[in-house]
Amino acid sequence: MNGLKLADIEVFAAEYAKHRQAVVEVAEIMRSEMDAVKRKHINDLKLRVSAAASKKQMLVNALEANKALFDKPRTHVFNASR
């Protein structure tokens, strides 16, 4: 690319700026759409997280209050779902 004129560099810079702006525009659209999805689902997610935390605490309390059930080395699988 030797021997270019300043006008050639200006053309390259303009083309780059145009394509970079297109990237920015698509990124902004994506960010906006992702924010809309978050707003749509955030309340349900918070409710489910709270319910899961409550049930986990109930399980922990039950296990701690009934340690004798696990005195001997045993393996119990009650629910293997994730």
JOWOTA-V832791 format. One record per backbone hydrogen bond with DSSP energy under -1.0 kcal/mol. CO is the residue of the C=O (numbers start at 1). NH is the residue of the N-H. E is the energy in kcal/mol with one decimal. If there is no record, write none. Layout:
BEGIN
co/nh/e
CO/NH/E
CO/NH/E
END
This chain:
BEGIN
co/nh/e
5/9/-1.7
6/10/-2.2
7/11/-1.7
8/12/-2.3
9/13/-2.6
10/14/-2.2
11/15/-2.4
12/16/-2.6
13/17/-2.5
14/18/-2.2
15/19/-2.3
16/20/-2.9
17/21/-2.2
18/22/-1.6
19/23/-1.7
20/24/-2.3
21/25/-2.5
22/26/-2.1
23/27/-2.5
24/28/-2.3
25/29/-2.1
26/30/-2.6
27/31/-2.6
28/32/-2.5
29/33/-2.5
30/34/-2.7
31/35/-2.3
32/36/-1.9
33/37/-2.0
34/38/-2.4
35/39/-2.5
36/40/-2.0
37/41/-1.7
38/42/-2.0
41/45/-2.4
42/46/-2.6
43/47/-2.2
44/48/-2.3
45/49/-2.5
46/50/-2.3
47/51/-2.3
48/52/-2.5
49/53/-2.4
50/54/-2.2
51/55/-2.3
52/56/-2.4
53/57/-2.2
54/58/-2.0
55/59/-2.2
56/60/-2.8
57/61/-2.6
58/62/-2.3
59/63/-2.6
60/64/-2.7
61/65/-2.2
66/69/-1.5
67/70/-2.1
68/71/-1.5
END
